[in-house]
Amino acid sequence: MLFFMSTVFYWGGMFARGQSATMQAIGSRLAWVAVGLALIGTMVRWYESYLLGPDIGHIPVSNLYEVFVMFCWMTTAFYLYFEQQYGTKALGAFVMLVVSAAVGFLLWYTLERGAHEIQPLVPALKSWWMKLHVPANFIGYGTFALSAMVAFAYLIKQQAGETRWYKLAPLWLLGVVLCFEPVVFRKTVEGGSSYWAVYFGISALIVGGILFARKRIAENLPALDVLDDVMYKSIAVGFAFFTIATVLGALWAAEAWGGYWSWDPKETWALIVWLNYAARLHMRLMKGLRGTVSAWWALVGLAVTTFAFWGRQHVPVGAAQLRRTLNPRGPRLRTGNLQGARMLIKTDRNGFDHPVASEITPLAAYQTGAGC
């Protein structure tokens, strides 16, 4: 709730005449408190997991609920660092929007799926590599999201005087697509559909409202050079940590599955994200890429990253991938016909076959979302 309140005060500072600095200062303090409480909550959850049992206890980065909590406070913490470095609080209105969107997902995920409950780890996640790989990954995700929201602010300031709406339509459309991606890639469409309809409607209205009030907003934003610099530094930090996470993920895969790389959807999309930002940094360092193209690249990069995180978890995969997720070391899983259907089969030590999963079942039904 504090993240929501911080967002409201940051945006209030955009439009409040005479009280702008006060409202933005309140928004900043609320963001600091929210980060502190989120960290405390993370530590408490970590401690509680061990109270349930030594075999259940684990660092809280093992499922979507836990990593989204981490995404919220990490993204906010990095923004607050840039806020202090550049002495401007105007960007908080934009950055806290993506954090609030993540909080909105957490609310739905908690109420609809009961995801806040602590669960034992699946075998594939019982590794020290997870403790390093996942936080590094989400530092990358958080700073990529931060850079995209700053890029959105850049384009708003740049096009503040634009009167032709067809010139603004691509920016509105991309904003709507970014809001709509989590809805498209949900595992089911039944539960919570009204919630997501409201979520999508509010998100589309917010993007449209920002474009409508772009002149007033642009007056409060820092210079374009400052925005471009924040974009670049955010991507540079994110790329460094995402590279580390990718290397750690390969080492984790070698330990769990016996190979560093296998071109499954998870690894392929991670490579696509890495190449996208590598190309972006290369163009900046070698060709001096700045300005409009740089801003659009950051926004499209977030769309690619969002799909890599959400979409590839719902791409049907073969039984080999299911086998690696369910039983990373055991050779006793195989495919075959059982109960009249093509199944993934586990043979027990007495020689009896047991169905584990349908071969066409999406991997997302078995993974927790942490190893992204």
ABEGO torsion letter per residue (X at the ends): XAAAAAAAAAAAAAABBGAAAAAAAAAAAAAAAAAAAAAAAAAAAAAAAAAAEAAABBBBAABAAAAAAAAAAAAAAAAAAAAAAAGBAAAAAAAAAAAAAAAAAAAAAAAAAGAABBBBBBAAABBAAAAAAAAAAAAAAAAAAAAAAAAAAAAAAAAAABABAAAAAAAAAAAAAAAAAAAAABABAABGAAAAAAAAAAAAAAAAAAAAAAAAAAAABBBAAAAAAAAAAAAAAAAAAAAAAAAAAAAAAAAAAGBABAGBAAAAAAAAAAAAAAAAAAAAAAAGBBEAAAAAAAAAAAAAAAAAAAAAAABBBBAAAAAAAABAABAABBBEBBGGBBBBBBBBAAGBBBBABBAABBAAAABAGABX
